[in-house]
Amino acid sequence: MTNVEYGIQISYIVAAILFIRGLKMLGSPATARRGNMMSALGMLVAVIATLVNTEIITDYRWIAGGVIIGAFIGVTAARLVPMTSMPEFVALFNGSGGIASLFVGWAEYQRSMAAWSDGVVAEGAPPIAFTSTAIYLAVLIGGMTASGSLIAYGKLSERINSKPFLFSGQQIFNALLLAAIVGCGVAFVYDPTEMYPVFLVAIGLALILGVMATIPIGGADMPVVISLLNSYSGLAACAAGFVISNTVLIVSGSLVGASGIVLTAIMCKAMNRSLANVLFSGFGSGATASGGSKVMGEAKPISAEDTYYLLEASSSVVFVPGYGMAVAQAQHVVKELGDVLEANGAEVRFAVHPVAGRMPGHMNVLLAEANVPYEQLAEMDEINPQMETVDVAVVIGANDVVNPAAREDENSPIYGMPIINVDFARTVIVLKRSMASGFAGVDNPLFVGENTRMLFGDAKASLSAVLSEFKES
């Protein structure tokens, strides 16, 4: 092994350590930003080490062009994409990882076919069956991730209907689709040199599978879908790593795949649902399509001035953020109001549901952006036992994650999903633009509760008006 090869392998080990350490740090809000930077540094080390490997790259002109174009797209997107669009942006990133793995597998197959046809296997190279299996998995998982992510993007951006798409015989169709994919895989691995048409068919089937796996999933399950697709992109990268015998790609892909699966399992547990239930039940199809009792009653509006009087007299206040806070970009006003309430002698907490927003950790990111202290954040299991002692619960654009129907109405499509029990607080103030249902399309009896007051309007403008009352008093 030459000094350069030795240095490359050491760099890969360093990159893997940085990946693992960064992933560990992402588990805490207090260290998440540093963990993200550490993981990015690990990726930079891995990329540089790969680029200096002359056995892989001999002409850097295309690489330089790709770096410039990719950097321009990345910087532009990071600066211009609003936080409300971040979930669908993440979905596109997942899809990009999937399609990249598909192309890597496809390119390696094209490169290897001539040698395989002659029965030539390079010294030290893995057996043809192993490599062809890795190629097929990279293409299959990558294609499924790419098309599934595009559907997720469409649903999250509301370019297509967020409700689940279900049709008669769907499970039979999916079973036949899976059987065809397995059959193509067996034929391809058995003799990859004569199966290029089958390989192309498999690519098409993988893309169809991604669509069929995502369209039955309703809006309220989108955070779970995002984490699952993220896991798929990691597994596809891992398979691509085996295809090109790249250690750091195998390690990083495995980490992303495993962490995505763990996160998916955690979120399913938080919703009291199995992964199979998420994928095949069509959750989020709405009360009219899936059942659920009709909400009866009349909402009780409240003004910003009366909201001020309630909050000014409170000794404990819990803010419950939802996607509406992201839409209104109200997180900074919420932070400022929390500071004012603390100065007024109130205990202030921020209760974050695991699936609030439209991607994992959506609300945590927004609150961190506004510099909300980490010690003020409370998870659902922590805050629920204390909710009966809370004077005022302020719900900011949240809906499904505070819907009592999940606890009380067995006919509701979200029945059994754990929620933040804001209705147990002495007073609930709900900030919404209207009485419309949430992303799952389910009516919310909280809005007409005896202890609930509705502060209608843009969340940022409404909270700013309440803040003004404090400043004028």
C-alpha positions as CSV (number, residue, x, y, z in Angstrom):
1,M,0.0,0.0,0.0
2,T,1.4,3.4,-1.0
3,N,1.5,6.4,1.3
4,V,-1.4,8.0,-0.7
5,E,-3.5,4.8,-0.3
6,Y,-2.6,4.6,3.4
7,G,-3.6,8.3,3.8
8,I,-6.9,7.7,2.0
9,Q,-7.8,4.8,4.3
10,I,-6.9,6.9,7.4
11,S,-9.1,9.7,6.1
12,Y,-12.0,7.3,5.7
13,I,-11.6,6.2,9.3
14,V,-11.5,9.8,10.5
15,A,-14.6,10.6,8.4
16,A,-16.5,7.6,9.8
17,I,-15.6,8.7,13.4
18,L,-16.9,12.2,12.6
19,F,-20.1,10.8,11.2
20,I,-20.7,8.7,14.3
21,R,-19.9,11.5,16.7
22,G,-22.0,14.0,14.7
23,L,-24.9,11.6,14.7
24,K,-24.7,11.2,18.4
25,M,-24.7,14.9,18.9
26,L,-27.8,15.3,16.8
27,G,-29.7,13.5,19.5
28,S,-29.8,16.5,21.7
29,P,-31.1,20.0,20.8
30,A,-28.2,21.5,22.8
31,T,-25.5,19.9,20.6
32,A,-27.5,19.4,17.3
33,R,-25.9,22.3,15.5
34,R,-22.4,21.2,16.3
35,G,-23.3,17.7,15.4
36,N,-24.4,18.9,12.0
37,M,-21.2,20.7,11.5
38,M,-19.1,17.7,12.6
39,S,-21.0,15.4,10.2
40,A,-20.5,17.9,7.4
41,L,-16.8,18.0,8.2
42,G,-16.7,14.2,8.0
43,M,-18.3,14.3,4.6
44,L,-15.8,16.9,3.4
45,V,-12.9,14.7,4.5
46,A,-14.4,11.7,2.8
47,V,-15.0,13.6,-0.5
48,I,-11.5,15.0,-0.6
49,A,-10.0,11.6,0.2
50,T,-12.0,10.1,-2.7
51,L,-11.0,12.8,-5.1
52,V,-7.3,12.3,-4.5
53,N,-7.6,8.6,-5.3
54,T,-6.3,8.5,-8.9
55,E,-7.7,5.0,-9.4
56,I,-11.2,6.5,-9.2
57,I,-10.7,9.9,-10.8
58,T,-8.2,10.9,-13.5
59,D,-10.0,13.9,-15.0
60,Y,-11.3,16.6,-12.6
61,R,-13.0,18.8,-15.2
62,W,-16.4,17.1,-14.8
63,I,-16.0,17.0,-11.0
64,A,-15.2,20.7,-10.9
65,G,-18.2,21.5,-12.9
66,G,-20.4,19.3,-10.7
67,V,-19.0,21.0,-7.6
68,I,-19.7,24.5,-8.9
69,I,-23.3,23.6,-10.1
70,G,-24.1,21.7,-6.9
71,A,-22.7,24.4,-4.6
72,F,-24.7,27.0,-6.5
73,I,-27.9,25.0,-6.1
74,G,-27.3,24.2,-2.5
75,V,-26.5,27.8,-1.4
76,T,-29.4,29.2,-3.4
77,A,-31.8,26.8,-1.9
78,A,-30.5,27.2,1.6
79,R,-30.9,31.0,1.4
80,L,-34.2,31.2,-0.5
81,V,-36.2,28.2,0.6
82,P,-38.5,29.4,3.6
83,M,-38.7,27.3,6.7
84,T,-42.3,26.4,5.8
85,S,-41.0,24.7,2.7
86,M,-38.2,22.8,4.5
87,P,-40.2,19.5,4.7
88,E,-40.6,19.2,1.0
89,F,-37.1,20.4,0.5
90,V,-35.8,17.5,2.7
91,A,-38.0,15.2,0.6
92,L,-36.3,16.3,-2.5
93,F,-32.9,15.8,-0.9
94,N,-33.9,12.3,0.0
95,G,-34.9,11.7,-3.6
96,S,-31.6,13.2,-4.9
97,G,-29.7,10.7,-2.8
98,G,-31.8,7.9,-4.1
99,I,-31.4,8.8,-7.8
100,A,-27.7,9.2,-7.3
101,S,-27.4,5.7,-5.9
102,L,-29.5,4.4,-8.9
103,F,-27.1,6.1,-11.4
104,V,-24.0,4.7,-9.5
105,G,-25.4,1.2,-9.8
106,W,-26.4,1.6,-13.4
107,A,-23.0,3.1,-14.4
108,E,-21.1,0.3,-12.6
109,Y,-23.3,-2.3,-14.4
110,Q,-22.5,-0.7,-17.7
111,R,-18.8,-0.7,-16.9
112,S,-18.7,-4.3,-15.7
113,M,-20.8,-6.0,-18.4
114,A,-17.9,-6.4,-20.9
115,A,-15.6,-8.0,-18.4
116,W,-18.4,-10.2,-17.0
117,S,-19.3,-11.4,-20.5
118,D,-15.7,-12.6,-20.9
119,G,-15.8,-14.2,-17.4
120,V,-13.1,-11.9,-16.2
121,V,-13.0,-10.9,-12.5
122,A,-10.3,-8.6,-11.3
123,E,-7.9,-9.9,-8.7
124,G,-9.3,-9.2,-5.2
125,A,-12.7,-8.1,-6.6
126,P,-15.8,-9.6,-5.1
127,P,-17.7,-12.4,-7.0
128,I,-20.0,-11.4,-9.8
129,A,-23.1,-12.6,-7.9
130,F,-22.2,-10.3,-5.0
131,T,-21.6,-7.3,-7.1
132,S,-24.7,-7.8,-9.2
133,T,-26.8,-8.2,-6.1
134,A,-25.4,-4.9,-4.7
135,I,-26.1,-3.2,-8.1
136,Y,-29.7,-4.5,-8.1
137,L,-30.3,-3.3,-4.5
138,A,-28.8,0.1,-5.2
139,V,-31.0,0.5,-8.3
140,L,-34.1,-0.9,-6.6
141,I,-33.9,1.1,-3.3
142,G,-32.6,4.2,-5.1
143,G,-35.4,4.2,-7.6
144,M,-38.0,3.6,-5.0
145,T,-36.6,6.4,-2.9
146,A,-36.5,8.9,-5.8
147,S,-40.1,8.4,-7.0
148,G,-41.5,8.1,-3.5
149,S,-39.7,11.3,-2.5
150,L,-41.3,13.1,-5.4
151,I,-44.8,12.0,-4.3
152,A,-43.9,13.1,-0.7
153,Y,-42.8,16.5,-2.1
154,G,-46.0,16.9,-4.0
155,K,-48.1,16.1,-0.9
156,L,-46.1,18.3,1.4
157,S,-46.2,21.2,-0.9
158,E,-49.9,20.5,-1.6
159,R,-49.2,20.4,-5.3
160,I,-51.1,17.1,-5.1
161,N,-53.9,16.1,-2.7
162,S,-52.4,15.3,0.7
163,K,-55.1,12.7,1.4
164,P,-54.3,9.0,0.8
165,F,-55.0,7.6,-2.6
166,L,-56.6,4.2,-2.2
167,F,-58.2,2.0,-4.9
168,S,-59.8,-1.5,-5.0
169,G,-57.3,-4.3,-5.4
170,Q,-54.4,-2.0,-4.3
171,Q,-52.8,-4.6,-2.1
172,I,-53.0,-7.3,-4.8
173,F,-51.4,-4.9,-7.3
174,N,-48.6,-4.1,-4.8
175,A,-48.1,-7.9,-4.1
176,L,-47.8,-8.6,-7.9
177,L,-45.4,-5.6,-8.2
178,L,-43.2,-6.9,-5.5
179,A,-43.2,-10.4,-7.0
180,A,-42.2,-9.0,-10.3
181,I,-39.3,-7.1,-8.7
182,V,-38.1,-10.2,-6.9
183,G,-38.3,-12.2,-10.1
184,C,-36.3,-9.7,-12.1
185,G,-33.8,-9.6,-9.3
186,V,-33.3,-13.4,-9.3
187,A,-32.9,-13.5,-13.1
188,F,-30.5,-10.5,-13.1
189,V,-28.3,-11.9,-10.3
190,Y,-28.3,-15.4,-12.0
191,D,-26.9,-14.0,-15.3
192,P,-26.3,-10.2,-15.3
193,T,-24.5,-10.4,-18.7
194,E,-27.7,-11.3,-20.6
195,M,-30.3,-9.4,-18.6
196,Y,-29.9,-5.8,-19.6
197,P,-33.6,-5.6,-20.8
198,V,-34.7,-7.1,-17.4
199,F,-32.5,-4.6,-15.6
200,L,-34.3,-1.7,-17.4
201,V,-37.7,-3.2,-16.5
202,A,-36.5,-3.5,-12.9
203,I,-35.7,0.2,-12.9
204,G,-39.2,1.0,-14.1
205,L,-40.8,-1.3,-11.5
206,A,-38.7,0.3,-8.7
207,L,-40.0,3.8,-9.7
208,I,-43.6,2.5,-9.7
209,L,-43.0,0.8,-6.3
210,G,-41.9,4.2,-4.8
211,V,-45.1,5.8,-6.1
212,M,-47.3,3.0,-4.9
213,A,-45.7,2.9,-1.4
214,T,-46.2,6.7,-0.9
215,I,-49.6,7.6,-2.4
216,P,-51.6,5.6,0.2
217,I,-50.1,7.6,3.0
218,G,-52.1,10.6,4.3
219,G,-51.0,14.0,5.5
220,A,-50.8,13.3,9.2
221,D,-48.2,10.6,8.6
222,M,-45.9,12.7,6.5
223,P,-43.3,13.1,9.2
224,V,-43.0,9.3,9.4
225,V,-42.7,9.1,5.6
226,I,-39.9,11.7,5.6
227,S,-37.9,9.7,8.1
228,L,-38.6,6.5,6.3
229,L,-37.5,7.9,2.9
230,N,-34.4,9.2,4.6
231,S,-33.6,5.7,5.8
232,Y,-34.2,4.4,2.2
233,S,-31.7,6.9,0.8
234,G,-29.1,5.7,3.3
235,L,-29.7,2.1,2.4
236,A,-29.4,2.9,-1.3
237,A,-26.1,4.7,-0.6
238,C,-24.8,1.7,1.4
239,A,-25.6,-0.6,-1.5
240,A,-23.9,1.8,-3.9
241,G,-20.9,1.7,-1.5
242,F,-20.7,-2.1,-1.9
243,V,-21.0,-1.7,-5.7
244,I,-17.9,0.5,-6.0
245,S,-16.1,-1.0,-2.9
246,N,-16.1,2.4,-1.1
247,T,-15.8,1.9,2.7
248,V,-16.9,5.3,3.8
249,L,-20.0,5.2,1.6
250,I,-20.9,1.9,3.2
251,V,-20.4,3.3,6.7
252,S,-22.2,6.6,6.1
253,G,-25.1,4.9,4.2
254,S,-25.5,2.3,7.0
255,L,-25.6,5.1,9.6
256,V,-28.2,7.1,7.7
257,G,-30.3,3.9,7.0
258,A,-30.1,2.7,10.6
259,S,-30.8,6.0,12.2
260,G,-33.7,6.6,9.8
261,I,-35.3,3.3,10.8
262,V,-34.8,4.0,14.5
263,L,-36.4,7.5,14.1
264,T,-39.3,6.0,12.1
265,A,-39.9,3.4,14.9
266,I,-39.8,6.2,17.5
267,M,-42.3,8.3,15.6
268,C,-44.6,5.4,15.0
269,K,-44.5,4.6,18.8
270,A,-45.2,8.3,19.5
271,M,-48.3,7.9,17.3
272,N,-49.2,4.5,18.8
273,R,-49.1,3.0,15.4
274,S,-47.1,0.3,13.7
275,L,-45.1,1.0,10.5
276,A,-47.4,-1.4,8.6
277,N,-50.4,0.7,9.8
278,V,-48.8,3.8,8.5
279,L,-48.0,2.3,5.1
280,F,-51.2,0.5,4.4
281,S,-54.1,2.0,6.5
282,G,-54.6,5.2,4.6
283,F,-54.4,7.3,7.8
284,G,-55.4,10.9,7.2
285,S,-58.2,10.3,4.7
286,G,-60.4,12.6,6.7
287,A,-63.5,12.3,8.9
288,T,-65.9,12.2,6.0
289,A,-64.1,9.3,4.4
290,S,-62.9,7.4,7.4
291,G,-65.5,8.0,10.0
292,G,-65.4,10.2,13.1
293,S,-68.1,12.0,15.1
294,K,-69.3,15.3,13.8
295,V,-68.2,18.1,16.0
296,M,-71.1,20.0,17.5
297,G,-70.9,23.4,19.2
298,E,-69.9,27.0,18.6
299,A,-66.4,28.5,18.9
300,K,-65.8,31.3,21.3
301,P,-63.6,34.0,19.8
302,I,-61.3,36.2,21.9
303,S,-59.6,39.4,21.2
304,A,-55.9,40.2,21.6
305,E,-56.7,42.5,24.6
306,D,-58.6,39.8,26.4
307,T,-55.8,37.4,25.7
308,Y,-53.5,39.8,27.3
309,Y,-55.6,39.9,30.5
310,L,-55.6,36.1,30.7
311,L,-51.9,35.8,30.2
312,E,-51.0,38.6,32.5
313,A,-52.9,36.9,35.3
314,S,-51.4,33.5,34.7
315,S,-48.7,31.8,36.7
316,S,-48.0,29.0,34.2
317,V,-48.2,29.1,30.4
318,V,-47.5,26.4,27.9
319,F,-47.0,27.1,24.2
320,V,-47.8,24.3,21.8
321,P,-46.4,25.1,18.3
322,G,-47.7,23.5,15.1
323,Y,-47.3,24.0,11.4
324,G,-49.3,27.2,11.5
325,M,-46.4,28.8,13.5
326,A,-44.1,27.9,10.7
327,V,-46.4,29.4,8.1
328,A,-46.7,32.6,10.0
329,Q,-43.0,32.7,10.9
330,A,-44.2,33.5,14.4
331,Q,-41.4,31.7,16.4
332,H,-39.5,34.9,17.2
333,V,-42.7,36.7,18.5
334,V,-43.5,33.6,20.6
335,K,-40.0,33.7,22.1
336,E,-40.4,37.4,22.9
337,L,-43.8,36.9,24.4
338,G,-42.4,34.0,26.5
339,D,-39.7,36.3,27.8
340,V,-42.3,38.9,28.8
341,L,-44.4,36.4,30.6
342,E,-41.3,35.1,32.5
343,A,-40.5,38.6,33.5
344,N,-44.1,38.9,34.7
345,G,-43.5,35.9,37.0
346,A,-45.1,33.1,35.0
347,E,-43.5,29.7,34.4
348,V,-43.2,29.3,30.6
349,R,-42.8,25.9,28.8
350,F,-42.9,24.9,25.1
351,A,-44.6,21.5,24.5
352,V,-43.5,19.8,21.3
353,H,-45.3,16.8,19.9
354,P,-43.0,14.3,18.1
355,V,-44.9,14.7,14.8
356,A,-45.8,18.4,15.0
357,G,-45.1,20.1,11.7
358,R,-44.4,18.1,8.6
359,M,-41.0,16.6,9.2
360,P,-39.2,15.1,12.2
361,G,-38.0,17.9,14.5
362,H,-39.7,20.7,12.5
363,M,-40.8,22.6,15.6
364,N,-37.6,22.1,17.5
365,V,-35.7,23.6,14.6
366,L,-38.0,26.7,14.5
367,L,-37.7,27.2,18.3
368,A,-34.0,26.8,18.2
369,E,-33.9,29.4,15.4
370,A,-35.6,31.8,17.8
371,N,-33.2,30.9,20.6
372,V,-35.8,29.4,22.9
373,P,-33.8,27.9,25.8
374,Y,-33.6,24.1,25.6
375,E,-34.6,23.8,29.2
376,Q,-38.0,25.3,28.4
377,L,-38.7,22.6,25.8
378,A,-40.9,19.7,27.1
379,E,-41.8,16.5,25.4
380,M,-45.4,15.2,25.3
381,D,-44.9,12.5,28.0
382,E,-43.3,15.1,30.3
383,I,-45.9,17.9,29.9
384,N,-49.2,15.9,29.8
385,P,-49.1,14.9,33.6
386,Q,-48.7,18.6,34.4
387,M,-51.3,20.0,32.0
388,E,-54.1,20.1,34.6
389,T,-52.0,22.6,36.7
390,V,-51.4,24.9,33.7
391,D,-53.3,28.2,33.7
392,V,-53.2,28.9,29.9
393,A,-52.2,26.6,27.1
394,V,-51.5,28.6,23.9
395,V,-51.9,26.5,20.8
396,I,-50.1,28.1,17.8
397,G,-51.3,26.6,14.6
398,A,-51.3,23.0,15.9
399,N,-54.3,20.8,15.1
400,D,-54.1,17.1,14.9
401,V,-51.5,16.8,17.7
402,V,-53.9,18.4,20.2
403,N,-57.2,16.9,18.9
404,P,-59.1,15.2,21.8
405,A,-60.8,13.0,19.2
406,A,-57.6,10.9,19.2
407,R,-58.3,10.1,22.8
408,E,-62.1,9.9,23.0
409,D,-63.7,9.1,19.6
410,E,-63.2,5.5,18.6
411,N,-64.7,6.3,15.1
412,S,-62.0,8.9,14.4
413,P,-59.3,8.0,12.0
414,I,-56.7,9.4,14.4
415,Y,-58.1,7.4,17.4
416,G,-55.3,6.0,19.5
417,M,-52.7,8.6,18.5
418,P,-51.1,10.1,21.6
419,I,-51.7,13.9,21.8
420,I,-50.8,16.8,24.0
421,N,-53.7,17.1,26.3
422,V,-54.1,20.9,26.1
423,D,-57.9,20.6,26.8
424,F,-57.0,19.6,30.4
425,A,-55.5,23.1,31.0
426,R,-57.7,25.7,32.8
427,T,-57.9,27.8,29.7
428,V,-56.9,27.1,26.1
429,I,-56.2,29.8,23.5
430,V,-56.0,28.5,20.0
431,L,-54.5,30.7,17.3
432,K,-55.8,29.8,13.8
433,R,-56.8,31.6,10.7
434,S,-60.1,29.7,10.6
435,M,-62.0,26.7,11.9
436,A,-60.6,24.5,9.1
437,S,-59.4,21.0,10.0
438,G,-55.7,20.1,10.1
439,F,-53.5,18.3,7.6
440,A,-55.2,15.0,8.4
441,G,-58.6,16.4,7.4
442,V,-60.2,15.6,10.8
443,D,-62.5,17.9,12.7
444,N,-61.2,19.1,16.1
445,P,-63.6,19.3,19.1
446,L,-61.0,21.3,21.0
447,F,-62.1,24.4,19.0
448,V,-65.6,24.3,20.6
449,G,-64.5,23.2,24.1
450,E,-65.9,25.0,27.1
451,N,-62.5,26.2,28.2
452,T,-61.2,27.1,24.7
453,R,-61.0,30.6,23.2
454,M,-60.2,31.1,19.5
455,L,-57.9,34.0,18.6
456,F,-58.5,34.1,14.8
457,G,-56.0,35.6,12.4
458,D,-52.3,35.3,11.4
459,A,-50.4,33.9,14.3
460,K,-47.6,36.4,14.1
461,A,-49.9,39.4,13.9
462,S,-52.1,38.1,16.7
463,L,-49.2,37.5,19.1
464,S,-47.7,40.8,18.2
465,A,-50.9,42.5,19.2
466,V,-50.9,40.7,22.5
467,L,-47.2,41.6,23.0
468,S,-48.1,45.3,22.3
469,E,-50.7,45.1,25.1
470,F,-48.0,44.0,27.5
471,K,-45.6,46.8,26.4
472,E,-48.3,49.4,26.8
473,S,-49.4,48.3,30.2
